Amino acid sequence: MTDYKHSLGMLALLASPPPDKRTVFGRALDQLVHDLEGRGVSVLASESLKDTASILRTDTAVQCLLIHWEMDESKDHEDCIKLLVKLRERNTRVPVFLISDRTTASSIPLLVMQHADDFIWLPEDTSRFLSGRILAAIERYRQAALPPMFGALVKFARTYEYSWHTPGHAGGTAFLKSTAGRAFYEFFGENLLRSDLSISVGELGSLLDHSGPIGQGERYAAKVFGAHRTYYVTNGSSMSNRVILMASVTRNQIALCDRNCHKSAEHAMTLSGALPTYLVPTRNRYGIIGPILPQTLSAAGVKAAIASNPLVKEGIDPTPVHAIVTNSTYDGLTYNVTRVEELLGESVDRLHFDEAWYGYARFNPLYAGRHAMHGNPEDHDESKPTVFATQSTHKLLAALSQASMIHVRNGRNPIEHARFNESYMMHASTSPNYAIMASCDVSSAMMEAPSGQILTTESIEEAISFRQVLSRMHNEMQSKDDWFFTCWQPPTVKVGATTVPFHEVDPVQLKTDQNCWVLHPNEVWHGFGDIEDGYCMLDPIKVSVLSPGMGDDGNLLASGIPACVITAYLSRQGIVVEKTTDFTILFLFSIGITKGKWGTLLNALLDFKRDYDDNADLELCLPDLYSANQQRYGGMGLKDLADEIFAAMKKHKTTYNMSQAFGTLPKAEFSPVEAYEKLVRNEIELVTLDQAAGRLAATGIVPYPPGIPLLMPGENAGPADGPLLAYLKALEAFDTSFPGFTHDTHGIEVEDGVYRMLVLK
């Protein structure tokens, strides 16, 4: 039999005791395995049902299960029945063959018959015939497993046609004509290069026309993701956002825009000529961005925001035509979308949810009602707003970088396909990457029921396990008057009539009950005040680890550990985090997470605590930082560094200044497109922060994190001692003091430690 290994070939799993060749049955089973391997089917043997269950749970290369009925010695074959039921919960299509003999056929339960696809009565039929039936079942399964576009791409790549069209590498052969090219070819492999095709290949259809297998793939994705229409996008959700806004809004029309927006929304406003009216979200003591409150989204709130917008001048229609809201936020806060539709639907006909980090939500009941494509698409009619969602398929699902999808549900004032596609074609390439499109297709297939819920549940379970372990460790340390990290999450959960510490709650409740994660009004942990109950929920897979230093009242404690020091330490240990603020570190528990991965993270956090408490030499625990900045950090320990940075945060009031800066909406004197036109005409100059007082930003100023515009093009930077410039000056002073810990602020150019920005003349 075949040794265990991952393979892209055909693999059957045989659950059976070793065949006893002294018996007729044993010889027949051995011959069946021999014939299967002769037909190119590898056979992996498992001698116990427990081992079989483990293989089925972890190895998706298995394309057929052959199970010996007599190997189950449990009462009424309960173990075998349990295995088959669990298998069908995960995979409804993989062929299952029950191996038995005629003497036991009458005793096989109906439930088993329903979960099996075929039966092998050894030794009545010839092994050659039976192996042919198994091979046919595997081939049907393989064909059905591939989604439309990817299936067509695989089929085309196997035809081995000569290429007389672009791309010029002609299936990779051009790369073989040089040493560097051959290295490239061998690194990426023949299949990737043979599937790098041109729009000239008619068999695959056209991304621009949404025809052929590509169009079939998009329609398949729409069904899986609950949309009326879906579009594959090969240049990321940045393109997706631009396509939607340019199809929906034009010059001098009002678009409601979440101030917590991606820069692609800013670019779309510039390209379309729209007049943005910003909806300002909340923010807590950690700098975590919260939701836009219901009163801001209400008809009265929208009307007030438009009335106070200096860009809405006489002659401008004050009716907004489009609204874009970020869901979920970077830190994992999700809206009750039904409530948002109800609120914004009073003012605008088209709602656009930027769900770049949230493409998995439809596939788990924990997120019910909290994503754009919620519920049954057939229930979404003209009485409701038209809804768009952009999702970065590559971010938290399984797809190649730049893979994105646009999902549409038609409601009031829809944009029919022909009009929408004009905007799409304006941004799409006529030479799209077929591998990216195929990965969108495969991602849809992976999330189709039942596997979507299984994958997302596993991700949620791992995140909950990590959260509970960290919470328990924090509580244990705290009981000994010691410190440790914790998670930004409810410290307690209501279980029936009692309140239970988070780490003691049944994980089953945590993974199934939204109320465990909902932000209830005036809870200290979230810090968003008297928020409407049920309006916002924390996504469990987006885990913000808190470092000591911030008090519940928003004031810094006497001592603390800046998160940037921890992030540098983790990076040295090969752990790359998603985002770091003053006292938070964000980790994403995607569908690719494993227990080993987060176990390593826990160990690294414990290592940091040890080295911090021991004030370990930076030369030992942060050698790269030390070697690059020996004069600055010579003779310092890890705690010394943390203490100095914490003291600088106190001195420069970085957290406070950030809160003040982002809580102030700057005055807009030019629209984004007007500011950009001045940029193109070179009516700009580069100035220091002191010189920027009272000047208008020529480009967006976007500190990372959190990645929200501090200033948009055409907005006034305010006075020299105002909140906007005070925050940037605090970052500038901090960066000068701590090389290796500088901030990344888009729109700011740093020369010899001095911040400079482009302003309009």
C-alpha positions in Angstrom: 0.0 0.0 0.0 1.0 3.6 -0.5 3.1 5.4 2.2 1.3 8.4 3.7 2.0 11.6 1.8 0.2 14.7 0.4 -0.4 14.4 -3.3 -2.4 16.1 -6.0 -3.1 12.7 -7.5 -5.9 10.4 -6.7 -5.9 9.2 -3.1 -8.3 6.6 -1.5 -8.4 6.0 2.2 -8.9 2.3 3.2 -10.2 1.9 6.8 -9.6 -1.8 7.4 -7.5 -4.2 9.5 -4.5 -5.6 7.5 -5.9 -8.1 5.0 -5.4 -11.7 6.0 -4.2 -13.3 2.8 -5.0 -16.7 4.3 -8.7 -15.9 3.7 -10.7 -15.4 0.6 -11.8 -12.0 1.8 -8.3 -10.9 2.7 -6.9 -12.0 -0.7 -9.7 -10.2 -2.5 -9.1 -7.0 -0.6 -5.4 -7.1 -1.2 -6.0 -7.6 -4.9 -8.4 -4.7 -4.9 -5.7 -2.4 -3.5 -3.3 -3.7 -6.1 -5.7 -3.0 -8.9 -6.4 0.5 -7.7 -2.8 1.4 -7.5 -2.4 0.0 -11.0 -5.0 2.5 -12.1 -3.1 5.4 -10.6 -5.0 5.6 -7.3 -2.8 5.7 -4.2 -4.3 3.8 -1.3 -3.6 5.0 2.3 -4.4 2.4 4.9 -5.8 3.1 8.3 -6.2 0.3 10.9 -8.6 2.1 13.3 -11.7 4.2 13.0 -10.1 6.8 15.4 -7.1 7.2 13.0 -9.5 7.2 10.0 -11.4 10.1 11.6 -8.2 12.1 12.2 -7.1 11.6 8.6 -10.5 12.7 7.2 -10.5 15.7 9.4 -7.0 16.9 8.4 -6.1 15.6 5.0 -8.3 17.0 2.2 -6.3 15.1 -0.4 -8.5 12.0 0.4 -10.9 11.6 -2.5 -12.6 8.4 -1.6 -13.2 6.4 1.6 -13.3 2.6 1.6 -14.5 1.4 5.0 -14.6 -2.2 6.1 -17.9 -2.7 8.0 -16.7 -5.6 10.1 -13.8 -3.6 11.6 -16.2 -1.7 13.9 -16.6 -3.8 17.1 -18.6 -1.1 19.0 -22.2 -1.7 20.0 -24.5 -1.5 17.0 -21.5 -0.2 15.0 -21.9 3.2 16.8 -18.3 4.3 16.0 -18.7 3.7 12.3 -22.0 5.5 12.2 -20.5 8.4 14.1 -17.5 8.6 11.7 -19.8 8.7 8.7 -22.1 11.3 10.2 -19.1 13.6 11.0 -17.7 13.1 7.5 -21.0 14.1 5.9 -21.1 17.2 8.1 -17.8 18.3 6.6 -18.1 16.9 3.1 -21.3 15.8 1.3 -19.7 14.8 -1.9 -16.7 12.6 -1.2 -17.6 9.0 -2.3 -17.8 6.4 0.4 -17.7 2.7 -0.3 -18.7 0.2 2.3 -16.8 -3.1 2.2 -18.7 -6.1 3.4 -20.0 -9.4 2.3 -23.5 -10.6 1.6 -23.9 -12.2 5.0 -24.0 -8.8 6.8 -25.9 -6.8 4.2 -29.3 -7.1 5.9 -27.9 -5.8 9.2 -26.5 -2.5 7.9 -28.5 0.4 9.4 -30.5 2.7 7.1 -28.5 5.7 8.3 -25.3 4.1 7.1 -26.9 3.2 3.8 -27.9 6.9 3.4 -24.3 8.2 4.0 -22.6 5.6 1.8 -22.5 6.0 -2.0 -21.8 2.4 -3.0 -21.1 -1.1 -1.6 -18.4 -3.6 -2.3 -19.5 -7.2 -1.8 -16.2 -9.0 -1.6 -15.3 -11.4 -3.2 -18.4 -11.7 -5.4 -17.3 -9.1 -8.1 -13.9 -9.0 -9.7 -11.4 -6.6 -8.3 -10.8 -5.2 -11.8 -14.5 -4.3 -12.0 -14.7 -2.9 -8.5 -11.5 -0.8 -8.9 -13.0 0.7 -12.1 -16.1 1.7 -10.1 -14.0 3.3 -7.4 -11.9 5.1 -10.1 -15.0 6.4 -11.8 -16.4 7.7 -8.5 -13.1 9.5 -7.7 -13.0 11.1 -11.1 -16.7 12.3 -10.8 -15.8 13.8 -7.3 -12.7 15.5 -8.7 -14.7 17.0 -11.5 -17.5 18.2 -9.2 -15.0 19.6 -6.7 -13.6 22.2 -9.1 -15.6 25.4 -9.5 -16.5 26.6 -13.0 -13.6 29.0 -13.9 -10.9 27.0 -12.2 -12.1 23.8 -13.7 -12.0 25.3 -17.2 -8.6 26.7 -16.5 -7.2 23.3 -15.4 -8.8 21.6 -18.5 -7.3 24.2 -20.8 -3.8 23.9 -19.3 -3.9 20.2 -20.0 -4.5 20.6 -23.7 -0.9 21.6 -24.3 -1.7 23.9 -27.2 1.0 26.1 -28.8 0.6 29.7 -27.8 0.6 32.3 -30.5 -0.8 35.0 -28.3 0.2 37.1 -25.3 1.7 36.8 -22.7 5.0 36.6 -24.5 6.6 34.0 -22.2 4.3 31.5 -24.1 3.4 29.2 -21.2 6.7 29.7 -19.6 9.0 28.5 -22.4 10.6 32.0 -22.8 11.8 31.9 -19.3 13.8 28.7 -20.1 16.1 30.7 -22.4 18.1 32.3 -19.6 19.5 31.3 -16.3 17.4 33.9 -14.4 14.4 32.9 -16.3 14.9 29.2 -15.6 15.2 29.9 -11.9 11.9 31.8 -12.1 10.3 28.9 -14.0 11.5 26.4 -11.5 10.5 28.5 -8.5 6.8 29.1 -9.6 6.3 25.9 -11.6 4.9 24.9 -15.0 1.2 25.0 -14.0 1.2 28.6 -12.9 3.0 29.7 -16.1 0.8 27.6 -18.4 -2.3 29.1 -16.8 -1.0 32.7 -17.3 -3.2 33.4 -20.3 -4.5 36.1 -22.5 -8.1 37.4 -23.1 -7.6 35.8 -26.5 -8.3 32.4 -25.0 -12.0 32.3 -25.8 -12.6 28.9 -24.1 -12.3 30.7 -20.7 -14.6 33.6 -21.5 -13.8 37.3 -20.7 -13.6 39.1 -17.3 -14.6 42.3 -19.0 -17.7 40.7 -20.6 -18.3 38.3 -17.6 -18.8 35.6 -20.2 -17.9 31.9 -20.4 -16.5 30.0 -17.4 -15.4 33.3 -15.9 -19.0 34.5 -15.9 -20.2 31.2 -14.6 -17.7 31.5 -11.8 -19.0 34.9 -10.8 -22.6 33.6 -10.9 -21.5 30.7 -8.7 -19.9 33.1 -6.3 -23.0 35.2 -6.1 -25.0 32.1 -5.1 -22.4 31.2 -2.4 -22.1 34.7 -1.0 -25.8 35.5 -1.1 -25.7 38.3 -3.8 -27.8 39.1 -6.8 -24.6 39.7 -8.8 -20.9 39.2 -8.1 -17.9 40.5 -9.9 -14.4 39.1 -9.6 -11.7 41.8 -9.2 -8.0 41.2 -9.7 -6.6 44.5 -8.3 -7.8 44.3 -4.7 -10.7 45.9 -2.9 -9.1 49.3 -3.6 -10.3 48.8 -7.2 -13.6 47.4 -6.0 -14.3 50.5 -4.0 -13.4 52.8 -6.9 -15.6 50.8 -9.3 -18.7 51.1 -7.1 -18.3 54.8 -6.3 -17.6 55.8 -9.9 -20.6 53.9 -11.0 -22.8 55.5 -8.3 -21.7 59.1 -7.8 -20.5 61.9 -10.1 -19.2 65.4 -9.8 -20.8 67.6 -7.1 -23.1 64.9 -5.8 -23.0 64.2 -2.1 -21.6 60.9 -0.8 -21.8 60.0 2.9 -18.4 58.6 3.9 -17.3 56.8 7.0 -14.3 58.8 8.2 -12.9 55.4 9.1 -12.5 54.7 5.4 -9.7 53.1 3.4 -7.7 55.4 1.2 -9.3 53.9 -1.9 -12.5 55.6 -0.8 -10.6 58.9 -0.8 -9.3 58.1 -4.3 -12.8 57.2 -5.5 -14.1 60.6 -4.2 -11.3 62.3 -6.2 -11.9 60.3 -9.4 -15.7 60.8 -9.3 -15.7 64.4 -8.2 -18.1 63.5 -5.3 -18.5 65.8 -2.3 -17.8 63.7 0.8 -19.8 64.3 3.9 -18.1 62.5 6.7 -19.7 60.3 9.3 -17.4 60.3 12.3 -17.0 57.1 14.3 -16.4 56.8 18.0 -13.0 56.1 19.5 -12.0 54.6 22.9 -9.1 55.2 25.3 -6.9 52.7 23.5 -7.4 54.5 20.2 -9.6 51.6 18.9 -12.1 52.9 16.4 -15.7 52.1 17.2 -18.9 52.3 15.2 -20.6 55.4 13.8 -23.4 55.9 16.4 -27.1 55.5 15.4 -27.8 59.1 16.0 -25.2 60.1 13.4 -26.7 57.7 10.8 -30.3 58.8 11.5 -32.1 61.2 9.0 -31.6 64.1 11.4 -27.9 63.2 11.9 -27.3 63.0 8.2 -29.1 66.2 7.5 -27.1 68.0 10.1 -23.8 66.7 8.8 -24.6 67.9 5.2 -25.8 71.3 6.5 -22.4 71.8 8.3 -20.3 70.6 5.3 -18.7 73.7 3.8 -18.4 71.9 0.4 -22.2 71.8 0.0 -22.6 75.3 -1.4 -25.6 77.0 -3.0 -26.8 75.2 -6.0 -25.6 71.8 -4.8 -28.4 69.2 -4.3 -28.3 68.3 -0.6 -29.6 64.8 -1.2 -26.9 62.2 -0.7 -26.8 59.5 -3.4 -24.4 57.0 -1.9 -23.1 56.0 1.6 -20.0 54.0 2.4 -19.5 52.4 5.8 -16.6 50.2 7.0 -17.8 46.8 8.3 -16.1 45.3 10.2 -13.6 47.8 11.5 -9.9 47.0 11.5 -10.2 46.0 15.2 -13.2 43.7 14.6 -16.3 45.7 15.5 -19.3 44.8 13.3 -22.6 46.5 12.9 -26.1 45.3 13.1 -26.5 45.8 9.4 -30.3 45.6 9.5 -30.2 48.6 11.8 -27.8 50.5 9.6 -30.0 49.8 6.6 -33.0 51.1 8.5 -31.2 54.3 9.6 -29.3 55.2 6.5 -32.2 54.0 4.3 -34.1 57.1 5.4 -31.6 59.3 3.6 -29.9 57.4 0.8 -30.9 54.7 -1.8 -27.4 53.0 -2.1 -25.5 51.6 0.7 -21.9 50.4 0.3 -20.2 48.3 3.0 -16.4 48.0 2.8 -16.0 44.5 4.1 -12.4 44.0 3.0 -11.6 42.2 6.3 -14.9 40.4 6.7 -15.5 38.1 3.7 -16.2 35.1 5.9 -19.1 36.5 7.9 -22.0 34.9 5.8 -20.7 31.4 6.5 -21.2 31.3 10.3 -24.4 31.9 12.3 -22.4 33.8 14.9 -22.4 36.8 12.5 -26.1 36.5 11.5 -27.5 39.9 10.5 -24.1 41.6 10.8 -22.8 41.6 7.2 -24.0 43.2 4.0 -25.3 40.1 2.3 -27.2 38.9 5.3 -30.3 36.7 5.0 -31.9 35.4 1.9 -31.1 37.5 -1.3 -34.6 36.8 -2.5 -36.0 38.8 0.4 -34.1 41.9 -0.7 -36.5 43.9 -3.0 -37.1 47.4 -4.1 -38.4 48.5 -0.7 -34.8 48.3 0.6 -31.7 50.2 -0.5 -29.4 48.8 -3.1 -26.5 47.3 -1.2 -22.9 46.8 -2.4 -20.2 44.9 -0.5 -16.5 44.8 -1.3 -14.5 41.9 0.1 -10.8 41.3 0.0 -11.0 37.5 -0.7 -7.3 37.2 -0.1 -7.3 38.8 3.3 -9.1 36.3 5.6 -10.3 33.7 3.1 -8.1 31.6 0.9 -7.1 33.4 -2.3 -4.1 35.0 -3.9 -3.1 38.6 -3.1 -5.2 41.2 -4.9 -8.2 38.8 -5.2 -11.4 40.7 -4.4 -15.1 40.5 -5.0 -17.9 43.0 -5.5 -21.3 41.7 -4.3 -24.5 43.5 -5.3 -28.1 43.3 -4.1 -30.5 45.4 -6.1 -33.0 47.5 -4.3 -34.1 51.1 -4.7 -32.4 53.0 -7.5 -30.3 50.1 -8.7 -27.4 50.3 -11.1 -28.1 47.7 -13.8 -25.2 45.6 -15.0 -24.6 47.4 -18.3 -24.0 50.8 -16.6 -22.1 49.3 -13.7 -19.8 47.4 -16.1 -18.7 50.7 -17.7 -17.1 51.7 -14.5 -15.8 48.2 -14.0 -14.1 48.2 -17.4 -12.6 51.6 -16.7 -10.6 50.1 -13.8 -10.0 46.5 -14.9 -7.1 45.3 -16.9 -7.5 43.8 -20.4 -4.8 41.4 -19.3 -6.1 40.1 -16.0 -4.2 37.5 -14.0 -6.0 34.2 -14.4 -4.5 32.6 -11.3 -6.1 35.4 -9.2 -9.5 34.8 -10.8 -9.1 31.1 -10.2 -8.4 31.7 -6.6 -11.6 33.7 -6.2 -13.4 30.7 -7.7 -11.7 28.3 -5.4 -12.4 30.5 -2.4 -16.1 30.3 -3.3 -16.0 26.5 -3.5 -14.2 26.3 -0.1 -16.9 28.4 1.5 -19.9 26.6 -0.1 -22.0 24.7 2.5 -21.1 22.8 4.6 -17.4 23.5 4.5 -17.7 27.3 5.0 -19.3 27.0 8.4 -16.8 24.3 9.4 -13.8 26.4 8.4 -15.1 29.5 10.1 -16.1 27.6 13.2 -12.6 26.2 13.5 -11.2 29.7 13.3 -13.6 31.0 15.9 -12.8 28.0 18.2 -9.1 28.6 18.0 -9.5 32.4 18.7 -11.7 31.6 21.7 -9.2 29.0 23.0 -6.4 31.6 22.8 -8.5 34.3 24.4 -9.5 32.1 27.3 -6.0 30.8 27.9 -4.6 34.4 27.9 -7.5 35.6 30.2 -6.8 32.7 32.6 -3.1 33.4 32.7 -3.8 37.1 33.3 -6.1 36.4 36.2 -3.7 34.0 37.8 -0.9 36.6 37.5 -3.1 39.3 38.9 -4.0 37.2 41.9 -0.3 37.1 42.7 0.1 40.9 42.2 2.0 40.3 39.0 1.4 41.5 35.5 0.5 39.8 32.2 -1.2 40.5 29.0 -4.9 40.2 28.5 -7.3 40.6 25.5 -9.7 43.4 24.7 -12.9 41.6 25.3 -15.7 41.4 27.9 -14.1 40.4 31.3 -17.3 38.5 32.2 -20.2 36.9 30.3 -23.8 36.4 31.4 -24.7 32.7 31.7 -28.3 32.4 32.6 -28.9 34.5 35.7 -25.2 34.5 36.7 -22.1 36.4 35.6 -19.1 34.2 34.8 -15.5 35.2 34.2 -14.7 35.0 30.5 -12.1 32.3 30.8 -14.6 30.0 32.7 -17.4 30.3 30.1 -18.3 27.2 28.1 -16.6 27.6 24.7 -19.7 26.3 23.0 -21.7 29.3 24.3 -18.9 31.7 23.2 -18.9 30.3 19.6 -22.7 30.3 19.2 -24.1 33.2 21.2 -23.8 36.7 19.8 -24.7 38.2 23.2 -21.3 37.1 24.5 -19.6 39.5 22.1 -22.2 42.3 21.8 -21.2 45.8 23.2 -23.7 46.6 25.9 -24.2 50.2 27.0 -21.7 51.8 29.4 -19.5 48.8 29.9 -16.0 49.9 30.9 -14.1 47.3 28.8 -15.2 48.7 25.4 -15.1 52.4 26.3 -17.8 53.5 23.9 -20.2 54.8 26.5 -23.9 54.6 26.2 -24.0 52.7 22.9 -27.3 51.2 21.7 -27.5 47.7 23.0 -27.0 45.1 20.2 -25.9 47.7 17.7 -22.2 46.6 17.6 -20.5 43.3 18.2 -16.8 42.3 18.6 -15.6 39.7 16.1 -13.9 37.0 18.1 -11.3 36.1 15.4 -9.8 39.6 15.6 -7.8 39.5 18.8 -6.4 42.7 20.3 -3.9 41.8 23.0 -3.5 44.6 25.6 -0.3 45.6 27.2 -0.2 47.3 30.7 -0.2 51.1 30.9 -3.7 52.4 30.2 -6.1 53.1 33.0 -9.9 52.5 32.7 -10.4 56.2 33.0 -8.3 56.9 29.9 -5.3 58.2 31.8 -1.9 56.5 31.7 -0.8 54.5 34.7 2.3 55.1 36.7 4.2 52.5 34.6 3.5 50.6 31.4 4.8 48.6 28.5 4.4 50.2 25.1 3.1 47.7 22.6 5.8 48.7 20.0 8.5 47.1 22.2 6.5 43.9 22.4 6.0 43.8 18.7 9.7 44.3 18.1 10.4 41.4 20.4 7.8 39.2 18.7 9.3 40.0 15.3 12.7 38.8 16.5 10.9 35.5 17.3 9.5 35.2 13.8 6.0 36.4 14.8 4.6 39.2 12.6 1.6 41.0 14.0 -1.2 42.7 12.0 -1.3 46.1 13.8 0.3 47.9 16.8 -1.0 51.0 18.6 0.3 52.4 21.9 -1.1 49.6 24.1 -2.7 47.1 21.7 -1.4 44.4 19.3 -3.9 43.0 16.8 -3.7 39.3 15.8 -6.0 37.8 13.1 -7.2 34.2 13.6 -7.9 33.4 10.0 -9.0 30.0 8.6 -5.3 29.2 8.3 -4.7 29.4 12.1 -3.5 26.3 14.0 -3.1 25.4 17.7 0.6 25.2 17.2 0.7 28.7 15.8 -1.1 30.4 18.7 0.7 28.2 21.1 4.0 29.6 19.8 2.6 33.1 20.3 1.7 32.4 23.9 5.2 31.1 24.6 6.7 34.2 23.0 4.6 36.4 25.3 5.7 34.5 28.3 9.3 34.8 27.1 8.8 38.6 26.8 7.5 38.8 30.4 10.6 36.9 31.6 13.0 39.1 29.7 11.2 42.3 30.7 11.1 41.3 34.4 14.8 40.4 34.2 15.6 43.6 32.2 17.5 41.4 29.7 20.2 43.2 27.6 18.9 44.6 24.3 22.0 43.2 22.7 20.6 39.7 23.5 16.8 40.1 23.1 16.7 42.8 20.4 20.1 42.3 18.6 19.0 43.9 15.3 17.7 47.0 17.0 20.8 47.2 19.1 23.3 46.7 16.3 21.7 49.4 14.1 21.6 51.9 17.0 24.4 51.0 19.4 25.0 54.6 20.4 21.4 55.2 21.3 20.6 51.9 23.0 24.0 50.8 24.4 23.9 49.4 27.9 20.1 49.3 28.0 17.9 46.4 29.0 14.4 45.6 27.7 12.7 47.2 30.7 14.9 50.2 30.4 13.7 50.7 26.8 10.0 50.1 27.7 10.3 52.6 30.6 11.9 55.3 28.4 9.3 54.9 25.6 6.4 54.9 28.1 7.8 58.1 29.7 8.0 59.7 26.2 4.4 58.7 25.5 3.4 60.5 28.7 5.5 63.6 27.9 4.2 63.9 24.3 0.7 62.8 25.2 0.6 60.6 22.1 -2.6 58.7 23.0 -4.4 61.8 24.2 -3.3 63.9 21.2 -4.4 61.1 18.8 -7.9 61.1 20.4 -8.2 64.8 20.1 -6.9 64.9 16.6 -9.3 62.2 15.3 -12.2 63.6 17.3 -11.9 66.9 15.4 -13.3 67.1 11.8 -11.1 69.5 9.9 -12.6 72.3 7.8 -12.8 71.3 4.1 -12.1 74.3 1.8 -11.7 72.3 -1.4 -13.2 69.0 -2.5 -10.8 66.1 -3.1 -10.9 66.5 -6.8 -10.3 70.3 -6.7 -7.3 69.7 -4.4 -6.0 67.0 -6.8 -6.3 69.3 -9.8 -4.1 71.8 -8.0 -1.6 68.9 -7.3 -1.5 68.1 -11.0 -0.9 71.7 -11.9 2.0 71.8 -9.3 0.3 74.4 -7.2 1.8 72.9 -4.1 4.8 73.2 -1.8 6.5 71.1 0.8 6.5 72.6 4.3 7.3 71.7 7.9 4.6 71.2 10.4 5.1 74.7 11.9 4.7 76.1 8.4 1.6 74.0 7.7 -0.5 75.9 10.2 -3.6 77.3 8.5 -2.6 75.6 5.2 -4.6 73.2 3.1 -3.4 69.6 2.7 -2.6 68.7 -0.9 -2.6 65.0 -0.2 -4.2 62.8 2.5 -2.4 62.6 5.8 -3.0 59.1 7.1 -1.2 57.8 10.2 -0.7 54.0 10.3 -2.1 52.6 12.5 -5.0 53.2 12.6 -5.0 54.0 8.9 -7.8 56.7 9.0 -7.3 60.0 7.3 -6.2 62.7 9.7 -6.4 65.2 6.9 -8.0 64.8 3.5 -6.9 66.7 0.4 -8.3 70.2 0.6 -8.8 70.2 4.4 -7.3 72.9 6.7 -4.5 71.7 9.0 -5.7 74.2 11.6 -3.6 76.3 14.0 0.0 75.4 15.0 -1.2 74.4 18.5 -4.4 72.8 17.3 -5.1 69.1 17.7 -4.2 68.0 14.2 -0.7 69.5 14.1 -0.1 68.8 17.8 -0.6 65.1 17.2 1.8 65.1 14.2 4.4 67.1 16.2 4.1 64.5 19.0 4.9 61.7 16.5 7.7 63.7 15.1 9.3 64.2 18.5 8.9 60.6 19.4 10.4 59.4 16.1 13.5 61.6 16.7 14.0 60.0 20.1 13.6 56.4 19.3 15.2 55.1 16.1 13.8 51.8 15.1 10.3 52.7 16.4 9.3 55.4 13.9 5.7 55.9 12.8 4.4 55.3 9.3 2.3 58.3 8.2 1.2 58.4 4.6 1.5 61.9 3.2 4.4 62.8 5.5 7.9 63.0 4.1 10.7 62.7 6.7 14.0 64.5 6.1 16.7 64.3 8.8 13.9 63.6 11.4 11.8 66.6 10.3 8.2 66.0 9.2 7.1 67.7 6.0 3.8 67.7 4.1 2.5 68.9 0.8 0.1 71.9 1.0 -1.7 73.9 -1.6 -0.3 77.2 -2.6 
